[in-house]
């Protein structure tokens, strides 16, 4: 028989695969990666650090971009003195701690406002991070401005690093490319041990006496204006002992032992009822084809097709011997496929039982810190929405304030300013009756604009929700222009909020209006649909969008739902390992038993039908072997018998029997 053909390889491969899966179950099922602190808490710290890093990077980028945009607007107006330039910038934005105007050619300081701005290095005019006299980090940004008499000025700003609010004992560190801590905020900001610990990227849990600290880190991404600062944000939070879950090795041991027993039982069934009878048929068929007709055909443990083919061989032996013994047709009952189905059922039973047992035993308690972290991240998302609205109002105010003094007024700068803001869909100027005086971008929303803008007090800035129904939710920032009789309005695209709600590991998040209707989401949503209920096995959190006068009247809130299965809790980890082992066991059974079905059982069933027809007297149908294996050997032997019967129905069998007996007698005398 060929090495890779026949009945043996599928059975051997099936047993090997089941042994491998049982070993995998032994080392994975019930094996928790928790050590001192739950992995769910460590993962959440990394997500919080990534959120903080993105927010810090966006803040630095916005800081530098706003200076460039504001100075560009100033350049469109008439000539101003250095002091007037600083007054205009300070009136438009209050984010800069210090401002200065420097002559680009000589480096002479022309005007300054606020704290002292570092002017010792202006080469390349790239934003850079410096540490001020008080030890506070500052982002120094530059912008060119054409001054009087054809001279060129440099406008330099100094802005602070804006760290997130610290809650629940959390501490945030910001380190530079050299590993130096440039900023820290929180109750442990002065802890030198933690400052050193955040430098080690391989350390995610630090122990100090009986306390544990979970550490998360993320690099601050760069942008178009701010690049290669090399900053890293690290967040540290104290967690109590006992959040980790110990290994449950008994589950893995029991699962591996049960699968090994199933594999051995399956192998025994296949060897006893498939392999051995088939090998017996192979030997008996070769004996009959050679003309050895002296003893009856006997095949041990034959069932189904093997038993019927054995009866056919016995009938053919008698026909070859004395011309009698034609086989009477019988109703076909059972087959070897039942053995294969039984084996598949045994493996499937193990694959179904293992996850069920794991589900029943995984009563993981969600650590309180994980729930607090979800609430913290939800509040951070609400703060990002607030900052987005606040930055929009600030940018719009700067356009209204700075461009109002240009030669053409606000109307001429709308087309220039809109392309620089991806989240602004349209920008227009309206009068006190809501009539549009100038417009740029998409067509404004068709609403009663006068009534919609009436919620903003005269002479103040604010944010309004323009519609409460429709296909696309639209919010707008509104700022007064000049004496307040006109207003500059910017309509925001839904992506302005969808982007800030999208964070890794946050789960499903929505922005809901005052009526609880959805107006933005980090996934697809139906505008103004109702908020879904969290359901079971979900971490749910909500946070109000508040903290600025411009947005307080909106009464928006951010809602997040995070499935507990997303958390790397020991119980859910065990469930996933159990499911993986179950799927692998089913795949192994499908491969081994499917191979056996296609290469052995199907040809054997076809041979059973051909052999029965031959025994019943059909001498014309040629029996072709399908494969060069045991079934093919039986088919070739039956074809030889068919040819003998077809050649001489009476004399050829007897002559063959005499020759066989003569050979046997000669062999005996020689002995």
FENLINGI-V263758 format. One record per run of one state. SS is the DSSP state (H for helix, E for strand, L for the rest). FROM is the first residue (numbers start at 1). LEN is the number of residues. Records with the same first field share a line. If there is no record, write none. Layout:
SS: FROM-LEN / FROM-LEN
This chain:
L: 1-7 / 29-10 / 76-1 / 78-4 / 93-3 / 104-5 / 115-8 / 126-2 / 132-5 / 147-1 / 151-1 / 161-10 / 176-5 / 186-6 / 198-7 / 209-2 / 220-12 / 240-9 / 291-14 / 323-14 / 362-6 / 404-2 / 407-3 / 419-5 / 431-5 / 442-7 / 454-8 / 466-9 / 482-4 / 493-2 / 502-6 / 513-4 / 522-8 / 531-7 / 545-4 / 553-4 / 567-3 / 616-14 / 648-3 / 671-1
H: 8-21 / 39-37 / 82-11 / 123-3 / 148-3 / 192-6 / 249-42 / 305-18 / 337-25 / 368-36 / 410-9 / 449-5 / 495-7 / 549-4 / 564-3 / 570-46 / 630-18 / 651-20
E: 77-1 / 96-8 / 109-6 / 128-4 / 137-10 / 152-9 / 171-5 / 181-5 / 205-4 / 211-9 / 232-8 / 406-1 / 424-7 / 436-6 / 462-4 / 475-7 / 486-7 / 508-5 / 517-5 / 530-1 / 538-7 / 557-7
